[in-house]
Amino acid sequence: MGIAADMGTVQQGQLKQVVESRHGGKATFVQSVPVSEIRGSRTISKAFVSVFDLRGSTSGAFRAYAWSQESPDGQQTYFAVLHSPWVVGPTEAVRAAIAAEARVQK
């Protein structure tokens, strides 16, 4: 296994922990999907979103989407968004996180 594959496995493990600690239940990795959110000519977010099946969460959600992004100060920020009628895939999960951050910053 190469370095890139090892890093991907570590990342999946970290994201699995984030999903389980924030939302409960048992997360099982399904796939990783590249997502770019662009507004006008500006890229707002670019991430590989890991999709997890979720069992036993008190939320009742059956799927979660998780990713990390490096902040300007070099720290990793972890995101975990549950599947819902409004969040039906990785792209919507990223959009929901961007909207939530915008509300917090106001």
C-alpha positions as CSV (number, residue, x, y, z in Angstrom):
1,M,0.0,0.0,0.0
2,G,1.4,3.4,-1.0
3,I,1.7,6.6,1.1
4,A,-1.4,8.1,-0.6
5,A,-3.5,5.0,0.1
6,D,-2.3,5.0,3.8
7,M,-3.2,8.6,4.1
8,G,-6.7,7.9,2.7
9,T,-7.2,5.1,5.1
10,V,-6.1,7.3,8.1
11,Q,-8.4,10.1,6.8
12,Q,-11.4,7.6,6.6
13,G,-10.7,6.4,10.1
14,Q,-10.6,10.0,11.4
15,L,-13.8,10.9,9.6
16,K,-15.5,7.7,10.8
17,Q,-14.7,8.8,14.4
18,V,-16.0,12.3,13.8
19,V,-19.3,10.9,12.5
20,E,-19.7,8.4,15.3
21,S,-18.8,10.9,18.1
22,R,-21.0,13.6,16.8
23,H,-24.0,11.6,15.7
24,G,-23.8,8.2,17.5
25,G,-24.3,4.8,16.0
26,K,-21.9,2.8,13.8
27,A,-20.5,4.4,10.6
28,T,-19.4,2.2,7.7
29,F,-17.4,3.8,4.8
30,V,-19.1,3.6,1.4
31,Q,-17.2,5.9,-0.9
32,S,-15.4,9.1,-1.3
33,V,-16.7,11.8,-3.7
34,P,-15.0,14.9,-5.0
35,V,-17.1,18.1,-4.4
36,S,-16.3,21.6,-5.6
37,E,-18.7,24.4,-4.6
38,I,-18.3,27.4,-6.9
39,R,-20.0,30.8,-6.7
40,G,-19.5,33.0,-9.7
41,S,-15.9,32.5,-10.6
42,R,-14.7,31.7,-7.1
43,T,-14.2,28.3,-5.6
44,I,-15.7,28.4,-2.1
45,S,-15.1,24.8,-1.1
46,K,-13.2,21.9,-2.6
47,A,-13.2,18.6,-0.7
48,F,-13.3,14.8,-1.0
49,V,-16.5,14.0,0.9
50,S,-16.6,10.5,2.5
51,V,-20.0,8.9,2.5
52,F,-20.9,6.6,5.4
53,D,-23.8,4.3,6.0
54,L,-25.0,4.9,9.6
55,R,-26.7,2.4,11.9
56,G,-28.0,2.9,15.4
57,S,-27.8,6.7,15.4
58,T,-30.4,8.3,17.7
59,S,-31.0,10.8,14.9
60,G,-32.6,8.1,12.8
61,A,-30.4,9.1,9.8
62,F,-29.1,6.2,7.7
63,R,-26.3,8.1,6.1
64,A,-23.7,10.7,6.9
65,Y,-21.2,12.8,4.9
66,A,-17.9,13.8,6.3
67,W,-14.8,15.7,5.2
68,S,-12.0,17.9,6.5
69,Q,-10.6,21.2,5.3
70,E,-7.4,23.0,6.4
71,S,-8.1,26.5,7.8
72,P,-5.8,29.4,6.9
73,D,-3.9,28.8,10.2
74,G,-3.1,25.2,9.2
75,Q,-5.6,23.6,11.5
76,Q,-7.9,20.8,10.3
77,T,-11.7,21.5,10.6
78,Y,-13.9,18.4,10.5
79,F,-17.4,18.4,9.1
80,A,-20.1,15.7,9.5
81,V,-23.6,16.3,8.1
82,L,-26.5,13.8,8.3
83,H,-28.6,12.7,5.4
84,S,-32.0,14.3,5.5
85,P,-34.8,15.4,3.1
86,W,-32.7,18.5,2.4
87,V,-29.3,16.9,2.3
88,V,-29.5,14.0,-0.1
89,G,-25.9,13.7,-1.2
90,P,-22.3,15.0,-0.7
91,T,-22.9,18.2,-2.7
92,E,-25.9,19.2,-0.6
93,A,-23.9,18.3,2.6
94,V,-21.1,20.8,1.6
95,R,-23.7,23.4,0.8
96,A,-25.4,22.9,4.1
97,A,-22.1,23.3,6.0
98,I,-21.3,26.5,4.1
99,A,-24.7,27.9,4.9
100,A,-24.3,27.0,8.6
101,E,-20.9,28.6,8.8
102,A,-22.3,31.8,7.1
103,R,-25.1,31.9,9.8
104,V,-22.5,31.6,12.6
105,Q,-20.3,34.4,11.2
106,K,-23.2,36.9,11.0
